[in-house]
């Protein structure tokens, strides 16, 4: 545990010397080293007073390392324009260090501290390298939604310590009950995911963030909420079953409404951001059933969504860098201008609507079965949710790739090798992990 943490900290001097490709290569190296340190025994390992790792921590730390490598690879325009590349690398390395500590925390209090600390570099990314002046408002939305919802969580953690005398995650079990305590513990994670009705900060943050900010927001930071729910539910098991129906109905009906809202979006990044809300609604529903299949499938869909939505944000940025607009009205007929990119648009769009052999398919099938077995009344909502999920993805793909080319556009750049590598590194693990799905179903 400490060796990986020291490796990340020792990258900071290289960041300050602006060794862009060296930092990128070393982050690739630590990702592969961490990949082969998989804990084959499904319990806590590497334990110390503050840190420990089990299979769910391992999967999300690996996702964080991988997405941060791809962030650096996608943000080459910052190096090319010499827009504070050294400070950008420092922010990315600091962010991945905070995420590593968050997912590896063995104590609820240290988890809370690192959970909040990961917002600071994300805010720097949005404010420092965002596009429009409205990024200040988006940053304030992000900060206040998450911080205000996190204050009750801190109170709940202190109440747990006074009641049980311990904050170690692997020692906590059901022993604290109460409606107000339950809401305090769950609210911060529902805002972070985000759940419908508290999701307004996410589209504005995505639209104003640079591609790196959108990738880390969709890829990892939304998963902090799901990870937190999975960690605190052993404490809330006595009270969780009664409240579960509220969150399941709210998240699934909200996901359906957001899917309908996606059908009338004209901004590419806004459409992908709202689709994230719809997908995370299914994840919330699966976790709140508190069933074996629901929890395992939620974990699988979190990993899959992190890779898929990050890849879609990369594709929208590739178009934005050439045409200077994210509007679907301007980015139409891209098949005529960038035919080789159309294949990647199709492959990642297919993954987004859970086509085989992507990991999204495994996650959504498991979630559908767990939710229907929990209550067959949800079947109607799930039918429309799955249908509109495919509908808005096909709308995005067909409108951007087909049709007539906008008359004001001309691009002679079909795509760089760096961009094809970037998209391949999103798509390949997303479709390869389905060959080894035991990580998703044997850890509970």
N, C-alpha and C positions, 0 to 999 in steps of 0.2 A: 504493500500500500504506500509506504513512505517513499519507496524508490520512484514510483510514478509521479508522486507529488513533487519530489525534488527535481525530477527531469523537467517538469513543466515550469518550475520556478527558475531553473537555470537557463531557460529559453529567453528570459526577460532581457538580459544584456544583448543577446543577438537581435531582439526586436528593436532596441534602442539604436543599434548600429545599422538598422534598416536592411538586414540580410533576408530579403523577402523569400527567395526560393529555398534558402537553407532552412529557414523556419518551417516552410511548407513541407520540405522533405523530412525534417525531424518529427513533425507532427504525424506524417504518414508512418514513420518508423514506430513511434510510440503506439499508434493505433494497431499496427500488426503485432507488436510485442504483447499488447494487452489482449488482443484477439486469441493468442495462443496460451494465455494464462487462465483459461476458462475453468471455473470451479466445478469439477465433475461430481463432487458430492454436494447434494442439494441442501446445504445448510450454511450457516454463517462461517466465514473464513477470514483470515487476516485480522483477527480481532485485536483491538486495543481499547483504551478508555474512550476515545472519540470516534474511531473509525472501524468499519467492518464491511464485509461484502458478501452478498448472496447472489442468486441468479438474476433476480430482478434488478439489483444494483448494477450487476455486470452488464446486462443488456443495455441499460440506459446510459451508463458511462461510455460504453463503446459507441453508442449512437452519438453522444456528445462529442467525442474525439473525432469521429468520422465527419460529422457535419461541420466542425470547426476547420478541419483540413479543407473541405470543399468551399467554405466561406472565403478562405485566403485565395484559393484557386479561382473563384468567381469574381473576386474584387481586383483583378489585375489592372483595371482602369485607374484605380487609386495610385498604384505604382507608376503607371504610364503618365498620369497627369501630375505626379509628385505632390499629391494632396495629403500631406502628413502621413506617409506610409509607415514610418516607424511607430508613431503613436497608435495607428490603427492595429498594427501587429501586437502591440502591448495590450490594447483593449481586448483583442481576441484571446490572447494567452491568459490574461487575467480572468476573462469570462469562463474559459474552459476549466481553469483551476477551481473557480467557485462551483461550477457544475459538478466537477469530480468530487469535491468535498461534500456537496449537497447529497449526491446519490450514495456516497460512501459513509455518511454519518451514522453512527450507532446510537446517538443520543438525540432525543427530540429537540432539545434546546440548541445544540449545534446545527441540527438540520434547519431549524427556524432561522438562525443567524445567516447561514450560507444561502438559504432560500431567498432571503431578502437582499443579500449582497449581490446575487446574480442579476438583480434589476439595474444596478448602477452602471455596469459596462453596456448593457442593452440600451439604456437611456443615452449614454455617450454616443453609441453608434447612430441612434436616430437623430440626435441633436447635432452631431458633428458632421455626419456624412449624408444626411437626408437631402431631399430635393427641394421642397417648397418651404416658404416661411411658416406654413401651417404645421411644420414638424414640432414647433414649440408646444402648440396645443395638443398634438398627439402624444408628446412626451408627458405632459401634465396629466392627460387622461390615463396613460399607462401607470404613472406613479401613484396617483390618488386612488384609482380603483383598487390596485393591488395592496397598497400600504394600509388604506382604511379597512379593507377586509381582513388584513393580517393581524391587526391589533387584538381582536377577540381570540385569535389563535394563540397569541402569547399569553393571554389571561388563562386560556384553557390548559396550556402547558404547565403554567405555574400551579394551577389547581390539581393537575395530575400529580405533580411532585409533592404537594401537601397531602394528597390522599393516599398515594401508593408508596411514596418515599423513594421512587426511582424514575429515571427518564430513559433507561436503556430500551431500545426498540424490541430487542429479542427477549426481554423479560416481561414486557407488558402484556396483559391479557384482560378480558372483560371483567371489570370490577368497578367502573365509574359509570354512573347512569344519570340521566336528567336531560330534559328537552333543551334547555338553554345551553348546557354544556355541549350537547351534540351539535347544535347549530354553530356555536363558537368554533368547534374543531373542524367543521366541514366547510364553512362559508369561504374561507380564504382559498381553499383548493378549487371550489366551484367557480370562483371568480377567475382564478388563474387558468382554468382549462380552455375556454370559458364556457359557462352555461348560458343558455338563452335568458335574456333579460339583464344579464350583467356582462354582455359581450361587446358593448359599444366601443370599448377601448381598442379591441383587436383590429377591426378594419381600418380605423384611422391610423393606428401604429404601422400597419403593413403598408398602406398607401404612401406614407411619408418616409418610411425607412429605406435605406439603401438595400441592395440585394443581400448583403451579408446580414443585416438586421432582420429582414424577412425570413431568411433561411434559418437563423437560430431561433427566432420567435416560433415559427411553425414547426421546426424540426425538434426542438428540445424544450423550450420554455413552457409550451402548453402541456408537455408531459410531466412537468413538476407537479401540477395539480393532481394528475392521475396517480403518480407515485406517492404523493402525500396521503391520498385517500386509502391506497392499499396499505400504507404503514399504520394509519391511525384506526382502521376498522377493527383490529383485534380488541382495542379498548372499548369500542362503541358497539360491540356485537349485541349487547342486551337491548339497546335502544334503536339500533339501525333498522331492524326489520319493520318497525312501525312507521318510521319516516320514509322508508325506501320508496313507497308508491308515489309520494309527492315529487321526488326528484326524477323518478323514471318517467312519469307522465309529462312533467314540465320539460325535460330534456328531449324526449322524443317528439312531442308536439312542436316544441321550439325548433328542433332540427328540421321538421317538415316545413315549417313556415320560412325558415332561412333558405331551404332548398328552393322554395318558390321565389324568394327574393333574388336568388342567384340567377334565375331565368331572365331577369330584367336588368342585369348589370351590363354596363358597357366598358368598364375599366377592368383590364385583365387581372391586376393584382387584387382589386376589390372582390372580384368573382372568386379567386382562389382563396382569399381570406374568409369569405362567408362559407365556402365549402368546408373549410377547416372547422367552423362552428358546427356545421351539420354532422361531420364525422365524429367530432368530440362529444356531441350529444349522444350518439350511440355508445361511445365508450363510458360515459357517465351512467347510462342506463344499465350497461352490463355490470359495472362495478356495484351499483346500488342493489342489484338482485342478490348480492352476497352469496352467489352460487359458485361452484367450482368452475364450470364452463364459462360463466359470465366473467369471472375475474381473469382467467387464463386468456380468453379471447380478447378482452380489453387490453391486456398487455401486448398481445400480438398485433392488434390494430394500432396501438400507440407507436410501436416500432415501424410498422408499415407506413403509417401516415407521416411520420417524421421524414422518411426518405422520399416519399412520393410528392408531398406538398413542397418540400425543399427543391426538388427537381423541377416542378412546375414554375416556381418563382424564378429559378435560373433561366428557364425558357422565356418567360415574360421579359426578363432583363436583357436577354440576348436580342430580342426584338426592339426593346426600348433603346439600347445603345446604338442601333442602326437607324431607327426611324424617329427617335425623339418623342414618342408618344406611346401610352399604354392603352389607348382607346381601341376597341374592337372595330370601330368604323374606319380607323386609319390602318390598323394591322389586319386587313382582309386580303385574301388572295396570296398569302405568303408562300404557298406551294409554287407559285410562278417565280418568286424571287429567291427563295431559299429551299429548294426541293429536298436537300439532304436533311434539313432540320425538321421537315414534315414527318419523317419517320420517327424522330424522337418525340415530337408532339403526340403522335398517335400512341406510341408505346407507353409513355407516362400517363396519357389520358386514359388508356385502357386499364392501367394499374389503379388509377383514381376511382374508376367505377367497378373495381373488384373483379376484373377479368382474370381467369387463370393464365399462368401459374403464379400470380403475384401473392405476396403474403397478405394483402388486403382481403383476398378471397377467404383465406383461412379465418381471419379475424371476424369478418362479417357473417360468415356461415355460423361460426360458434356463437356470436352475439345474437343472431336471429333465433337459433335453437334455444339458447338460454332464456331469452326474453319471452318467447312464446310458451316455453314450459313453465315460466314463472306466472304468466297470465295470458291466456289465449285471446283476451280482449285486445291486446296490443297488436294482433296480427294485421288489422286494417291499417293502422298507422305505419307499421313496418313495410307493408306492401308499397304504399305511396312514397315512403322515405327512400326505399331502394330504387323505385322507378324514377323519381325526380333527381336522385343522385346521378343516375346514368344520363338523364335528360340534359341537365345543365353541363355535364362534361362533354357530351356530344355537341351541344350548342356552342361551347367554347371552341372545340376543335374545328367544327365545320365552318363556323363564322370566321375564324382566324386564318384557316388554310385554304378554303375554297372561295369562290366568288371573284369579282373583278378587283384588280389592283388599284389602290388609291392613286389618283393621277399625279399627286405631288411627290410620289416616292420613287426613288431608284436606289438600289443597293447592289454593288458589285462584290460584296463580301458574303460568301456562302456559308461561312463558319470557319473558325480556327480549330486547330488540333486540340488546343487547350479546352475549348468549349465542348468538343465531342467527348474528350476524356472526362470532363466534369459531368456530363449527362450520363455517360456509361457508368461512372462510379456511383451514381444514384440508382440507376435501373438494375445493375447487375446484382448487388446484394438483396435488393427488394424481391427479385425473382429467384435467387439462389437459396435464400433462407428457408423456402418452403420444403427443400430437401431434408432439412434438419429441424423439424418443428418440435422436437421433444423439449427444447429449451422453454417453449411457451406453455407447455401443458403439464410438466412434471415438477414444478417448483413450489406449488402451493402446499 
